Amino acid sequence: MITNKFDWNEINGLEKHYYSERLVLRPMLECDVYPMFMATTDPAFNHFLLWDAPSTVTQLSDRIEKILDERRKGQMGVWVAAEITTGAFVAIFRAYVIDSPPEVDELYIETGIWLHPNYWKGGLSVEVCSICADLLFNETPADVLVAQTHVDNKPSQGLFRAMGLEKVRRVDVFHENGATVPAYYFQLKRSDYKNKGFVKERYLDIEATKQALANASRERVSLSTPDGVVA
């Protein structure tokens, strides 16, 4: 069994970037709270989450700060997929090491992607997952990439299959309120990832990165008001 021994700070920096035709991965920023909050106002977005939708921006800001704190400690990899041309927020991508099965001496990394409802159509979801798989298999020693989704979340299951992940078994996961949630466990082995031809080295023009970050910075919002209303 391999447990959490990977320091995510090794790849959480700005030195190397992964991109597709329309998207780029960049570090998560505090200004990403507001577009994420707007996503949570869509009931369809919240339907399969394992946590309750926030009622204010401040509530979500507290959650995001906890994620960023885990990132700073090297306990998790966290990025945002953004449009290259506008810097617009598209998705949050998280990854962390989980325990491998007792009889297996391999590194398992679980990933989760929160895709903004504005981008559920048009093929961007496949691009997001492709970039994420590229980064994890190229920049970490991961042997197996794992993802879990609700048994009724057909779009996510189809997306995983398109990426080459195979459904392994049904599992029970837990909502933050303690409720048991039925889910499917998917995985993609490194050998299968290579065989399916997903490996692409993607190096982003640094000027495009600077522009995407500059565009994102224009979306900064004030979270100082007590009720979390955007100032």
Summary of the structure (lengths in Angstrom):
residues: 231
radius of gyration: 17.3
end to end distance: 49.1
largest distance: 53.5
contacts: 686
relative contact order: 0.20
helix: 35%
strand: 25%
